[in-house]
């Protein structure tokens, strides 16, 4: 069930009024039932995995809190990780590792036939396993007292607005919201409605049009396109994936607000970042902070000298790349992101020394860093979007060996879709307020909403296309 379909609109229209006439405990029961129904609409067989992960981590959390012996407590944390990562590995990574091993052995003359699994990847498994597993880890660290109410815990894990594509919510943030009473708040509802509308506008108007008319055709013709069109394809995908994923997150946050919940901000103008580190503080914030707190810091973080810091950054980003998908292009993308972070960390003292002191020069220097960071990120998006390393190589060869001015047939639609978005984001960036439009005079808001409405109705792609991050 996709947010950008009438089926979801009917589902939410029925759920919303019933939800708000019920007291808290029946609310949570309804929320759990609605979340399980929402997930079962994709494939009811995989609902068993969600319930199994929930039940196991609920029991592990209680055991970790009750037991004082450190070895036994660690055993239950290991059990939780084994179950969650085992499910993730079986469904998402078995075929990838089996094929990679078989290919590597074949290159040295060893033929080992390894069977493939004919299984479908359960939607959202990468998100809800991370969220459920972090609950047990937080209880182990004594950062959180475990809940003894299974309905509340199950509602926390399966909360449908963010179940299949995040943001990845921390138990310390979302569980207390499930446990406490919620009352309908009209300003919160208005803010939620705005986020839903704006998120779906980014998805249906910008992301889907970029995908259908520019990205998919050009990436499918990669052996024959010139360098100009290859650059257009990469730029278009950069904005497609941003509008697609941030559009989902905005809609998820808006739906949650309408139900009385606050979900974490997941995007904060990432293409205005001035460094690789700044980019990851603005892009998919819930994943980058999860990797920082549950992987990078436990590995040692920046403790132990430069060599260990670089090692920890590289391992974190490679695993982060592999989290996105079972393919060598994702491993390469994660490695590339790690190299960027390491290089920036090593060069930061030099960059600080050459930073201008004059106000105008500082502004120009910041703009240069933004443009440079954006293009480094765009190269990463080529690795992310390509289906093979041969496609990456072919498009790079086109850019450097066959440069050309792109056709207006692609440039004009690209500009028409992203320039209005960039103008609005410049206002957000300068004002340092992502909700700046809601604090403008009524006539400005009216003009903005009217323009978005007509773009939505007249230019939207209403095929109900799937969000990109559903595959992860």
Buried (B, 14 or more C-beta within 10 A) or exposed (E): BBBBBEEBEEBBEEBBEEBBEEEBEEBBBBBBEBBBBBBBBBEEEBBEBBBEBBBBBBBBBBBBBEBEEEEEBEBBBEBBBEBBBEBBBBBBBBBBEBEBEBEEEEEEEEEEEEEEEEEEBBBBBBBBBBBBBBBBBBBBEEEBEBBEBBBBBBBBBBBBBBBBBBBBBBBEEBBEBBBEEBEEEEEBBEBBBBBBBBBBBBBBBBBBBBBBBBBBBBBEEBEEBBBBBBBBBBBBBBBBBBBBBBBBBBBBBBBBBBBBBBBBBBBBBBBBBBBBBBBBBBBBBBBBBBBBBBBBBEBEBBEEEEEBBBBBBBBBBBBBBBBBBBBBBBBBBBBBBBBBBBEBBEEEEEEEEEEEEEEEEEEEBBEEBBEEBBBBBBBBBBBBBBEEEEBBEBBBEBBEEEEBEBEEEBBEBBEEBBEBBBEBBEEBBEEEEBEBBEEBEEEEBEEBBEEBEEBBEEBBBEEBBEBBBBEB
